[in-house]
Amino acid sequence: MDDCPLHRLRKAAAARLAELGCSEHEIMAITGHRTSKEVTRYTRAARQKTRAERALRRITDGQK
């Protein structure tokens, strides 16, 4: 069923690296992507999650 397990692993790695705060160029260096377009597509949701968590932390820290 899964025709491209390496592709899925590469995509998962890019997303995890984005969650850890790596830049697009750092992710490209690790995953071997040649353009930032693919990396941006793979990491969009992870970066959104990271930004949301950071914003929520600021809100809760401000209430203390």
C-alpha positions in Angstrom: 0.0 0.0 0.0 2.8 2.4 0.9 4.7 3.0 -2.3 7.2 5.5 -0.9 8.1 4.8 2.7 11.4 6.8 2.3 9.4 9.8 1.1 7.1 9.7 4.1 10.1 9.4 6.4 11.8 12.4 4.8 8.5 14.4 5.1 8.2 13.4 8.8 11.8 14.3 9.5 11.2 17.8 7.9 8.1 18.3 10.1 9.9 17.3 13.3 12.9 19.5 12.5 10.5 22.4 12.0 8.9 21.7 15.3 12.3 21.9 16.9 12.8 25.3 15.4 15.2 24.5 12.6 15.3 26.9 9.7 14.3 25.9 6.1 17.9 25.9 5.1 18.9 23.7 8.0 16.1 21.3 7.1 17.1 21.3 3.5 20.7 20.4 4.5 19.5 17.4 6.5 16.8 16.1 4.2 18.5 16.8 0.9 15.7 19.0 -0.5 17.0 21.3 -3.3 14.3 23.9 -3.1 12.6 25.6 -0.1 9.2 25.1 -1.8 8.9 21.5 -0.8 10.2 22.1 2.7 7.7 24.9 3.2 4.9 22.6 2.1 6.0 19.8 4.4 6.6 22.1 7.5 3.7 24.5 7.3 1.5 22.6 9.8 4.5 22.0 12.2 5.5 25.7 12.1 1.9 26.7 12.7 1.7 24.4 15.7 5.0 25.8 17.1 3.8 29.4 16.7 0.5 28.6 18.4 2.2 27.0 21.3 4.5 29.9 21.7 1.6 32.4 21.7 -0.3 30.4 24.2 2.7 30.3 26.5 2.9 34.1 26.4 -0.7 34.3 27.3 -0.4 32.0 30.3 2.9 33.6 31.4 1.2 37.0 31.3 -1.6 35.8 33.6 0.8 34.8 36.4 
